[in-house]
Amino acid sequence: MPYLFTCPHCHTRTEVEDEFSGQSGECVVCGREITLPDFAPGAGSRAATVGSGKKRQSSAAWVAAAVVMLLLVGSSIVAIARIGGSTANRLRQGRERIASIKNLETIAEALNAYAADHGSYPPPAIRSRTGKPLLSWRVMILPYLGEEELYDRFNLNAAWDSSTNQMLSYQDMPVVYRHPDNQGWATDTPYHLVTGTGTLFPSTGSLGPKQVADGATKTILLAEARVSSTWTEPIDLDFATTGGRINTAAGSDFGGVTEGGVCVATVDGRGHFLPESTAALTVNALVTPRGGEPLADDVLD
């Protein structure tokens, strides 16, 4: 009868037949050495009782080798057929989460480089003389992402959806602004600043890292959000509408991009994953740079 075995390295659960009891091989998911427990005593010896003397030993060795091979092939088939779907899905989600966090860290590094040169973070939008939002901060930090040539091609006095600027947004979107799950032709981005009263980006002007009283490791600089926008469009996450919620159906809160939670980057440039079970008060405390709210040291571990 099948036995449910959990890899001690990657914790993948796989059903294997009792004929493989006590055998060793590689985990089909992580590739590390595993040894199945002896959950069916005598199974291995029954398979090896062929012939006698040297023939018996030779057959036993052959059977042992065959069993290891069958373990690898058989476990692969069982994992794919019975558990592989969910395992593959978890692996995909894990890879996307890691890739999204790396994107956030790269963007955070560029934002901090801009702040080092200008004394504060960029404003959420490049505005016209009359105050109309024209282009996103994502365009403003292009030189800090190694995209000086692309930056020079934008018309900073025109709106994001003007003919020239819109063409650039479709043709030359930096990969770092695209979520790993997005199609290659997509121009929308999930990476947003959190704007509004009490944030790093209030209407009175952006703050800088030196103005963060609550600590760079406990203040969110940018986050994933389902706010629909082309990467050049000056739209971000409005703190007043989030309520500190993660992954709700409202569409105006944190997340909605990565399953199970939201990827964020803090002022120190590090990326983190906040599970959707995180209390709203905790999320709000992480957004405010000078709120003075008490937070556990491991809140972002």
N, C-alpha and C positions, 0 to 999 in steps of 0.2 A: 504494500500500500504506500502511496506517496507520503513523503515527510516534508514538512515546512521548515526550511533552513534559512537563517538570517546571517548574512555575511558580517563578520565582526569588524570589518574595515569600513564598508560603505553602507551597511545596514539594509541592503537590498534583500527582500524576502523572496525566496525561490522554492518551488516544489520540486523535489527529486525523488526518484523511485528508491525503494529500500535496497535494491541490488547494489547501489552505490555506497551503502553504509560503510563508514570508516575509511573511505578513499580520499585522496588528495588531488588537488588540481588548482586552476586559476578561476577566480570569480569572473563571471561573464560580463559584469558591469565595470568593476574597478581594476580587474586584471591582477589583483594581488593573490598570493598563495593562501588557500583555504584547505581545511581538513574537515570532512564531514564527521559528525559524531557517530558512534557505533549504535545506531538506533534500531538496527535489525541484526542482532548477533547471529553469526553463522552464515550470513548471506554471502560474504566473500569466500568463505571456505567451501561452500556448496558449489560455487562457480568454478573452483579450482580443482575439484576432484575428478580429474580426467587422466586415465592411464596410471602408470606406476613408475617408481624409481626416478631416473633422470628425465624420462618423458613427462612424469608428473610435475617435476620442478620447472621444466621448460614450459609446459602448458600453463602452470600457475603464473609464471612470469609474463607470458603472453596475455593471459586473461587480465592480469593486473594492469598491464599497459593499455589493453583494450578498454578496461573499465574507466581509467582516467580519461581516455579519449571520449568515451560515451558520456562521461560526466560533463565534459565541456560542451559536447554537441547537444546531448539530451537536455542539459540545464538551459542551454541557450534557447532551444525550441520551447521548453516549458515556460521560460521567463517571458519570451515574446508572446506565446499563445495565451498564457494565463495571467501573468503579472506584468509582462513586458510593456503593455500599453501604458499602464499607470507609471511604471518605472521610467520609461522613456519620456513621459510627460514631465515627471519630476526633474529629470536630468535637463530637459530643455528649459524648464522654468529657472532652474539653478543657473544655467549658463546665461540666460537672458538677464537675470538679476545681477550677476557679476559684471556683465558687459555694460549694463545701464549705470551701475555704480562707478565704473571706470569712466564713462562719459561725464558723469556729474563731477568727478574729481578733476578731470581735465578742464571742464568749464570753470570750476571753482578756482583752479590755479590761475586761469586767465583773468578772472574777476579780481583776484588778489594782486596780480601783477599790475592791473589797471589802477587799483586802489593805492599801490605803492608809489605809482607815478603821479597820481592826482590827489592823493590825500583822502579820497572817499571812493566808494563804489560808483559805477556809472549810473546815471538816472535810468529808470525803466524805459524811457523813450527819448529819441531824438525829436525835438519839437521845432515847429516853425516859429517865426517871429511873433505870430499871434497866439502861440501856445498850443497849436494843433499837434497831436502826436503823429509823427511821420514814420519812423522806423524803430525797431526794437533795439534794446541794449545788445542783443546778440550780434547785430551789425557793428556796433561800436567797439566790441572787444575782438573783432576779427584779427587785427594786427597782433594781438597777444595769443592767438591760436596759430600763428604762422601763415595767416591769410591776408597779408598786406596787399597783394595784387588784386584780390577780390574786393577788399575794402575800397581801394582806389577807384573801382569801376562803379560803385554805387553813387547815385545822385542824392546827397544828404539833404538837399533842399526840396526833395519830392517825396510823396507818400510811398509807402511800401507797395501799394497796388498800382503805381504808375507804370507805364509800359516798360521802361528800362529796368526799374527795380524789380518788377514782378518777373520779368524774364530771367534776371539773375537768380532770383529765389528758386525758380524751377530748374535752372541749368546747373547751378553751382552750390547747392546746399552742402555745407561741411558735414561730413559723416558723424562727427561728434554730437551734432544736434538731433540726430535721428535715433529713435528708439530701436534696439536690436530686433524687435519683432515687426518693425515697419517694412513695407515694400520699398525697394530701391528707388522707385519713382515718387514716393510720397514726399511732401514738403512740410507736413505738420510736425511739430516738435512737442514732446511731453515735458521739457525742462523749463521751469519757470521760477522767477523770483516770487517771493511772498510780499505783497505791497500793502500799504495802509498804515493807519495810526498804530504806533507801538512796535512797528517792524523796523528792519534795516532800511526800508525804502518808503518812508512816509512822504506825504505830498509836499512837505517843507524842504525836502532834499535828502539825498542818500547819505547814510552814515558811512563810516569807515571802520576797519578792524579795531583801531585804537579806541573807538567809542563803544565797544562791546563790553559792558560791565559784568555780564553774567558768565563770561568765559567763552573763548573761541571754540572750545570742544563741546559746548552745550547750547550753541545758537545756530539754527538752521539758516544757511545762506541761500540755497535753492532746492527745489523739490520737484518730483514728478507730479503732474496733474493732467487731468483729461480736458483741460481748457482747450477748446479747438482753436488752433491758430497756425498759420504759416510761420515759419521760423523768423521771418522779417517783420511780421505784424506785431505792433506794440500792445500785446495783450499778456497779462500775467495773472497770478493767483491772488484774488482779493481776500485778505485776511478776514475781513468783516463777514464774508459769506461762508467761510469754511467751517466755522464752529468747532475747529479742532478735529473734525471727523475724517476718517480714512476709508476709502473704497465704498462709499454709499451710492445709492442710485441717484442722488441729487445732481451729480456731475459738476458741482461747484466746490468740491472739497479736495483734500489731498488724495493722491493716488488715482485709482481707476485705470491704471496702466499695468502694474505688476501684481500678479495674483498673490493674495495673502497679506498685502501690506503696501508700503510705499518706500521707494529709494530716495534718500536725501543726501545732501552734502552740507557739512558744517563749516563755519568760518575758518577753521584750521585746515580746510581743504580735504578732509577725510570723508569718504562715503559711508553710509550706513543704511540699514534696512529696518524700518519701523513696522512691526506687525499691526494689522488692522485692529487688534484688540487693545492697542495702546490707548490709554485714557485721554479724552479730549483735553483735559486740564494739563496733562503732560505735554501734549503736542503744542498747545498754546504757549506754554512756558518755554518750550524749545525755540519758538519763533521770535519771542520778544528778547531783544538784546540787553534791555535794561530794566526788566521786570522784577528782578530780585527774588523770583520764585525758587523755593528749595527743590533741588533735583538730586536723585541718587547718583553716585559716581558712575554706576554701571548702566545708566538709563539708555545709553546708545551702544552697549556691548552686544 
